[in-house]
């Protein structure tokens, strides 16, 4: 190529842009063909099994991945066959290291291909995308400098050095020795640490499967006994949920994925699939309750003809409350139920929310966070059953499935008209709910006063990080943990938020160190939280999100 009467810069740009165009065309062809296939099935659009925003998210992420691949490929191509050797070395080293330090898995560019959804929200790890895009761009610039610049002396010296058989052996043995050392250190660390739940050896164990009448479970082999115990009770839970929601029988088994951990959600559900996190369920009863909760979402989606998904902004609180209620009915636990009422009473007494706030999920989570939806939704559903009968939730779902239910209605008008169709009054339900919350607030006044309120804000900037100082309004109680949740944007998904911990100092204050990544436009968004274990139930009270300028 260099013998052609063309500048090297143009040659480099031509070969790079041609490769990028071909990769981009392949992504566009794949996404476009999927869209064309769905055109022949119009119910995919009405039923929201295919959505343009999802397709756009998949398209954009696919294009980013294609160009990241190109950046890495250019750099490895500079070294030709040694590039393949370096790639194999880096890949093997990463596989060994991430067994002990799972966070290093993000260095693997193939992680960019794992796009998952929580409900209708794509869980995009923008920091992961940005990190790989920056790394690939830097390596592509290095490749350009080597390829375009006056590299004859460098290339000739490098080729001449490696042309020696001794240098080839030395280079290969050095890489093999480095891999051996990494493997030895990783194995030694594994032997030194006792086995515990959730260790990488369990996370990376072979996949196993188990089927019951209504479920198909995928899990890691070490958890076989626990999954089999769950499966014995799962079908009974399924039968009870379908009966309570008056759901039609279905021959399709619900696919339950127990392979991954979330760190933020105990589980999530779609039309016919559930993803659960073992680490969030600390005993068999809690695991069954979580499965019942997610099963309720699946069945409720079917009974409502996916209206709970299309109208999620309005009905998310009802959806989560119903799932909590049926989970309690299947796996009763009075301490768990008292904990939910306590959290609802705390929200009632300490935040300025109204019922209409629950009808706008996006606005509610921006102000209070997502966790508050669960106890408030549960208590509202119980009031709905008290006023309109135990069959009211099932009748409400069936009414939502009718074509006229959501016609030109949204928010409070949607819920009010749907309840009227089943001869139930929204005002009466809300009055009962308000009375029950007030009663719970009075009955648990001592417990509410025991939970301190954190107040304070940004104290100072240290290097590139920010210190947030909080004061406790009351005395800290034994076993309490204090958190600070931070997010870069008000619409950030819960997976993109960072949770920081702190312990009270001698003067009763707490200090949280916030990374600079969460400082946007000279401000940080944060939320104080207090968590504690009470009668085997973990409770966590969240205060309102707030903005604070960074000095």
C-alpha positions in Angstrom: 0.0 0.0 0.0 2.8 2.4 0.8 4.1 2.1 -2.8 0.9 3.7 -4.1 1.1 7.5 -5.0 -1.4 8.3 -2.2 -0.7 9.9 1.2 -0.6 7.5 4.1 -3.2 9.6 6.0 -5.7 9.0 3.1 -4.9 5.3 3.1 -5.4 5.0 6.8 -8.7 6.9 6.7 -9.9 4.9 3.7 -9.3 1.5 5.3 -10.6 2.6 8.7 -13.8 4.2 7.4 -14.5 1.3 5.0 -14.3 -1.1 7.9 -16.4 1.1 10.1 -19.0 1.5 7.4 -19.2 -2.3 6.9 -19.6 -2.9 10.6 -22.2 -0.2 10.9 -24.1 -1.6 7.8 -24.2 -5.0 9.5 -25.7 -3.5 12.6 -28.2 -1.5 10.6 -29.1 -4.5 8.5 -29.7 -6.6 11.6 -31.9 -4.0 13.4 -33.7 -3.1 10.2 -34.6 -6.7 9.4 -35.9 -7.3 12.9 -38.1 -4.2 12.4 -39.3 -5.4 9.1 -40.2 -8.8 10.5 -42.3 -7.2 13.2 -44.3 -5.2 10.5 -46.0 -8.4 9.6 -47.2 -8.9 13.1 -49.0 -5.7 14.1 -49.9 -7.1 17.6 -46.2 -6.7 18.5 -46.7 -2.9 18.4 -50.0 -2.9 20.2 -48.9 -5.4 22.8 -45.5 -3.6 23.3 -43.5 -6.7 22.5 -41.7 -4.5 20.0 -41.1 -0.8 20.8 -39.3 1.8 18.7 -37.5 3.2 21.8 -36.1 -0.3 22.5 -35.1 -0.7 18.9 -33.4 2.7 18.9 -31.5 1.9 22.1 -30.4 -1.4 20.6 -29.4 0.3 17.4 -27.3 3.0 19.1 -25.6 0.6 21.5 -24.8 -1.7 18.6 -23.2 1.1 16.6 -21.1 2.1 19.6 -20.0 -1.5 20.1 -19.0 -1.8 16.4 -16.8 1.3 16.5 -15.3 0.2 19.8 -14.4 -3.1 18.2 -12.8 -1.3 15.3 -10.6 0.8 17.7 -9.4 -2.2 19.5 -8.9 -4.1 16.2 -6.8 -1.4 14.7 -4.4 -1.5 17.6 -4.0 -5.3 17.6 -3.7 -5.2 13.8 -0.5 -3.1 14.1 1.2 -6.0 15.7 -0.3 -8.6 13.3 0.3 -12.1 14.6 1.8 -10.7 17.8 -1.5 -8.8 18.2 -3.3 -12.1 18.3 -0.9 -13.3 20.9 -1.4 -10.1 23.0 -5.2 -10.5 22.6 -5.0 -14.1 23.9 -2.8 -13.0 26.8 -5.1 -10.1 27.8 -8.2 -12.3 27.5 -6.8 -15.2 29.6 -5.4 -12.8 32.2 -8.8 -11.1 32.5 -10.6 -14.4 32.9 -8.3 -15.3 35.8 -8.4 -12.0 37.5 -12.2 -11.4 37.3 -12.8 -14.7 39.3 -11.4 -12.9 42.3 -12.3 -9.4 41.4 -15.6 -9.5 39.6 -15.6 -5.8 39.0 -12.8 -6.3 36.4 -15.4 -8.0 34.2 -16.3 -4.6 32.9 -12.9 -4.5 31.2 -14.2 -7.2 28.8 -15.6 -5.3 25.8 -18.1 -8.2 25.2 -19.9 -7.0 28.3 -21.2 -4.2 26.1 -23.4 -6.7 24.3 -25.3 -7.6 27.4 -28.3 -5.3 27.2 -31.1 -6.0 29.7 -34.3 -4.3 30.7 -35.9 -3.6 34.0 -39.6 -3.5 33.1 -39.5 -1.1 30.1 -36.3 0.7 31.1 -33.1 -0.3 29.3 -30.3 -0.9 31.8 -27.5 0.9 29.9 -24.2 1.2 31.7 -23.1 4.5 30.3 -19.9 4.6 32.2 -18.9 1.2 30.8 -19.8 2.4 27.3 -17.9 5.6 27.8 -14.8 3.9 29.2 -14.5 1.5 26.4 -15.2 4.2 23.8 -12.4 6.3 25.3 -10.0 3.4 25.5 -10.7 2.3 21.9 -10.3 5.9 20.7 -6.9 6.3 22.4 -5.7 3.0 21.0 -7.0 4.0 17.5 -5.0 7.2 17.7 -1.9 5.3 18.7 -2.5 3.0 15.7 -2.9 6.0 13.4 0.4 7.5 14.7 2.3 4.3 14.2 0.7 3.5 10.8 0.8 7.0 9.3 4.0 8.4 10.9 7.6 7.8 9.9 7.7 4.4 11.5 10.1 2.6 9.2 12.9 2.7 11.8 10.6 1.6 14.6 9.0 -1.1 12.5 12.3 -2.4 11.1 14.0 -2.4 14.6 11.0 -4.2 16.1 10.8 -6.8 13.2 14.6 -7.3 13.3 14.5 -7.9 17.1 11.7 -10.4 17.0 13.2 -12.2 14.0 15.7 -13.8 16.4 14.6 -17.2 17.6 15.8 -16.3 21.1 13.7 -13.2 21.2 10.6 -15.1 20.1 11.1 -17.7 22.8 11.8 -14.9 25.4 8.7 -13.0 24.4 6.5 -16.1 24.5 7.9 -17.4 27.7 7.4 -14.0 29.3 3.7 -14.0 28.5 3.3 -17.6 29.7 5.1 -16.8 32.9 3.0 -13.8 33.5 -0.2 -15.9 33.0 1.2 -18.6 35.3 1.9 -16.1 38.0 -1.6 -14.6 37.8 -3.1 -18.0 37.9 -1.0 -19.0 40.9 -2.0 -15.9 42.8 -5.7 -16.3 42.0 -5.7 -19.9 43.1 -3.8 -19.1 46.3 -6.3 -16.4 47.1 -9.2 -18.8 46.5 -7.7 -21.4 48.8 -7.1 -18.8 51.5 -10.6 -17.4 51.6 -13.5 -19.5 53.1 -16.4 -20.3 50.8 -19.4 -18.1 51.3 -22.6 -17.3 49.5 -22.1 -15.4 46.2 -18.4 -15.9 45.8 -17.1 -16.0 42.2 -16.6 -19.8 42.4 -20.4 -20.1 42.8 -21.1 -17.3 40.2 -18.9 -19.1 37.6 -20.1 -22.6 38.4 -21.7 -24.7 35.6 -25.3 -23.8 34.7 -28.0 -26.2 35.7 -31.7 -26.5 35.0 -34.8 -27.7 36.8 -38.4 -27.7 35.7 -41.6 -27.9 37.7 -45.1 -27.9 36.3 -45.3 -24.1 35.7 -41.6 -23.0 35.9 -38.3 -23.6 34.2 -35.4 -22.6 36.5 -31.8 -21.8 35.4 -29.3 -21.5 38.2 -25.7 -22.3 39.2 -25.1 -26.0 40.2 -24.1 -25.3 43.8 -27.6 -24.0 44.5 -29.4 -27.2 43.4 -30.8 -28.1 46.8 -32.2 -24.6 47.3 -33.8 -24.4 43.9 -35.4 -27.8 44.3 -36.9 -26.7 47.7 -38.2 -23.6 46.0 -39.7 -25.6 43.1 -41.7 -27.8 45.5 -43.7 -24.8 46.7 -43.5 -22.7 43.5 -46.3 -24.4 41.7 -48.7 -23.9 44.7 -47.8 -20.2 44.7 -48.5 -20.0 40.9 -51.9 -21.7 41.4 -52.8 -19.4 44.2 -51.8 -16.2 42.2 -53.7 -17.3 39.1 -56.8 -18.1 41.2 -56.7 -14.7 43.0 -56.3 -12.8 39.7 -58.8 -15.0 37.8 -56.2 -15.7 35.1 -56.7 -18.2 32.3 -54.6 -21.3 32.3 -51.4 -21.2 30.1 -49.3 -24.0 28.9 -46.2 -21.8 28.7 -43.8 -22.3 31.6 -42.4 -19.1 33.2 -38.6 -18.9 32.6 -36.8 -18.1 35.9 -33.2 -16.9 35.6 -31.3 -17.2 38.8 -27.8 -16.8 37.2 -27.1 -13.2 37.8 -27.0 -10.8 40.7 -28.4 -7.3 40.6 -27.3 -5.5 43.8 -30.4 -3.3 43.4 -33.4 -5.4 42.7 -34.4 -8.7 44.2 -36.1 -9.6 40.9 -37.7 -8.3 37.7 -40.4 -9.7 35.4 -41.6 -9.5 31.8 -44.4 -11.3 30.0 -43.1 -14.8 30.5 -39.8 -14.5 32.2 -38.4 -13.7 35.7 -35.0 -12.7 36.8 -34.1 -13.1 40.5 -31.1 -12.5 42.6 -30.2 -15.2 45.1 -28.2 -12.8 47.2 -31.3 -10.7 47.9 -33.2 -13.6 49.4 -31.5 -14.6 52.7 -33.9 -17.5 53.5 -36.2 -19.9 51.7 -39.4 -17.9 52.8 -38.0 -14.7 51.4 -37.0 -16.4 48.2 -40.6 -17.8 47.8 -42.0 -14.4 48.5 -39.8 -12.8 45.8 -40.8 -15.5 43.3 -44.5 -14.9 44.1 -44.0 -11.2 43.8 -42.5 -11.5 40.3 -45.1 -14.2 39.3 -47.8 -11.7 40.2 -46.3 -9.3 37.7 -46.2 -11.9 35.0 -49.9 -13.0 35.6 -51.1 -9.4 36.0 -49.5 -8.5 32.7 -51.4 -11.3 31.0 -54.7 -10.6 32.6 -54.5 -6.8 31.8 -53.4 -7.5 28.2 -50.1 -5.6 29.0 -52.0 -2.5 30.1 -49.9 -2.5 33.3 -46.9 -2.0 31.1 -48.3 0.5 28.7 -49.9 2.5 31.6 -46.9 1.9 34.0 -46.5 5.6 34.8 -50.0 5.7 36.3 -50.4 2.1 37.6 -46.9 1.2 38.8 -47.8 1.7 42.4 -50.8 -0.6 42.1 -48.8 -3.2 40.2 -46.1 -3.3 42.9 -48.6 -3.1 45.7 -50.6 -6.0 44.3 -47.4 -8.1 44.0 -46.5 -7.4 47.6 -49.9 -8.3 48.8 -50.1 -11.7 47.1 -46.5 -12.4 48.1 -47.6 -11.9 51.7 -50.6 -14.1 51.3 -48.5 -17.0 49.8 -45.7 -16.6 52.4 -47.1 -14.9 55.4 -44.8 -13.1 57.8 -46.3 -10.7 60.3 -42.9 -9.1 61.0 -42.5 -8.4 57.3 -46.0 -6.9 57.1 -45.5 -4.7 60.2 -42.2 -3.5 58.6 -44.1 -2.5 55.4 -46.7 -0.6 57.4 -43.9 1.1 59.4 -42.2 2.3 56.2 -45.5 3.6 54.9 -46.2 5.4 58.2 -42.7 6.9 58.0 -43.4 8.2 54.5 -46.7 9.5 55.6 -45.4 11.5 58.6 -42.1 12.8 57.1 -42.7 13.5 53.4 -45.1 15.9 51.7 -46.6 13.4 49.2 -50.2 13.2 48.0 -52.1 10.3 46.4 -51.8 12.1 43.0 -48.0 11.8 43.3 -48.3 8.0 43.1 -50.0 8.4 39.7 -46.9 9.7 38.1 -44.1 7.2 38.6 -41.3 9.2 37.0 -42.0 12.3 39.1 -42.5 10.2 42.3 -39.1 8.5 41.9 -37.4 11.8 41.1 -38.6 13.1 44.4 -38.7 10.1 46.7 -36.9 7.2 45.0 -38.3 3.9 43.8 -38.3 1.9 47.1 -41.1 4.0 48.7 -43.6 2.7 46.0 -43.7 -0.8 47.5 -45.0 -0.1 51.1 -47.3 2.7 49.9 -48.6 0.5 47.1 -49.2 -2.5 49.4 -51.2 -0.4 51.9 -53.3 1.1 49.1 -54.1 -2.3 47.7 -55.2 -3.6 51.1 -57.5 -0.5 51.4 -58.9 -1.3 48.0 -59.7 -4.8 49.1 -61.3 -3.6 52.3 -63.6 -1.2 50.5 -64.3 -3.0 47.3 -63.8 -6.7 48.2 -61.0 -9.2 47.8 -61.8 -9.7 44.1 -61.4 -6.0 43.3 -57.7 -6.2 42.1 -58.6 -9.1 39.7 -61.7 -7.2 38.4 -59.6 -4.0 37.9 -57.1 -5.9 35.8 -59.8 -7.5 33.7 -61.4 -4.1 33.1 -58.0 -2.7 32.0 -57.9 -5.3 29.3 -61.0 -4.0 27.6 -60.4 -1.7 24.6 -62.4 1.2 26.1 -60.6 1.2 29.4 -57.7 3.3 28.5 -59.3 5.3 25.7 -58.2 8.9 26.0 -57.6 8.5 29.7 -54.5 8.8 31.8 -53.5 9.5 35.4 -56.3 9.8 37.9 -59.0 9.8 35.2 -57.8 6.3 34.1 -57.9 4.8 37.6 -61.1 6.5 38.5 -63.0 5.3 35.4 -61.6 1.8 35.8 -62.8 1.6 39.4 -66.2 3.0 38.5 -66.5 0.2 35.9 -66.3 -2.4 38.8 -68.6 -0.3 41.0 -65.9 1.0 43.2 -65.2 4.6 44.3 -61.7 5.9 44.2 -62.5 8.6 46.8 -63.7 5.9 49.3 -60.6 3.8 48.8 -58.3 6.9 49.3 -60.2 7.9 52.4 -59.8 4.4 53.9 -56.1 4.4 52.9 -55.6 7.8 54.6 -57.3 6.6 57.8 -55.2 3.4 57.9 -52.0 5.3 57.4 -52.9 7.7 60.2 -53.8 4.8 62.4 -50.4 3.1 61.6 -48.6 6.4 62.3 -50.3 6.6 65.8 -49.7 3.0 66.7 -46.0 3.1 65.6 -45.2 6.5 66.9 -42.5 5.2 69.2 -40.8 3.3 66.3 -41.1 6.3 64.0 -39.4 8.6 66.6 -36.6 6.1 67.0 -35.6 6.5 63.3 -33.4 9.5 63.0 -33.6 12.1 60.3 -30.4 13.1 58.5 -29.9 16.7 57.7 -27.1 18.6 56.1 -25.5 19.0 52.7 -22.2 19.5 50.9 -19.5 20.5 53.3 -16.4 20.8 51.1 -14.5 19.6 48.1 -11.4 17.4 48.7 -9.2 17.0 45.7 -11.6 15.9 43.0 -14.2 14.4 45.3 -16.9 16.0 47.4 -17.7 15.5 51.1 -21.3 15.5 52.2 -21.8 16.0 55.9 -25.0 14.9 57.6 -26.3 15.4 61.2 -28.5 13.0 63.0 -31.6 14.5 64.5 -31.8 11.8 67.2 -29.5 9.3 68.8 -28.2 6.5 66.6 -29.7 3.1 67.5 -27.9 -0.2 67.6 -27.6 -1.9 64.2 -28.6 1.1 62.1 -26.7 1.8 58.9 -26.7 5.2 57.2 -26.5 5.5 53.5 -26.2 8.3 50.9 -27.6 7.6 47.5 -26.2 9.8 44.7 -27.1 10.0 41.0 -25.8 12.0 38.0 -29.3 12.9 36.7 -32.8 12.9 38.1 -33.9 10.3 35.6 -31.0 7.9 36.2 -32.0 4.3 36.6 -31.6 2.8 40.0 -28.7 0.6 38.7 -26.8 3.8 37.8 -27.1 5.2 41.3 -24.3 4.9 43.8 -24.8 4.0 47.5 -22.3 5.2 50.0 -22.1 4.3 53.7 -20.8 6.1 56.8 -20.8 5.6 60.5 -21.5 8.3 63.1 -18.4 10.0 64.5 -17.9 11.0 68.1 -19.8 14.3 67.5 -22.7 12.4 65.9 -22.0 13.6 62.4 -21.5 11.5 59.3 -19.4 12.2 56.3 -19.9 10.6 52.8 -17.2 10.9 50.1 -18.8 11.4 46.7 -16.7 10.7 43.5 -16.4 13.5 41.1 -18.3 11.5 38.4 -21.5 12.4 40.2 -20.9 16.2 40.1 -22.9 17.6 37.2 -23.1 21.3 36.4 -21.6 22.1 39.8 -24.3 20.2 41.7 -24.8 16.8 43.2 -28.1 15.0 43.7 -28.3 12.9 46.8 -30.7 11.2 49.2 -30.2 10.2 52.8 -31.4 6.7 54.0 -31.4 4.8 57.3 -31.6 1.1 57.3 -31.9 -1.5 60.1 -32.9 -5.1 60.8 -36.1 -5.6 62.8 -37.6 -9.0 63.5 -35.7 -10.6 60.6 -37.0 -8.0 58.2 -34.6 -5.4 56.7 -36.2 -2.0 56.7 -34.8 1.1 55.0 -36.3 4.6 55.2 -35.5 7.1 52.4 -35.8 10.8 52.5 -36.5 13.1 49.6 -33.9 13.6 46.9 -32.3 17.0 46.9 -29.8 19.1 44.9 -26.9 20.8 46.5 -24.2 23.1 44.9 -20.6 22.1 45.3 -18.4 24.8 46.8 
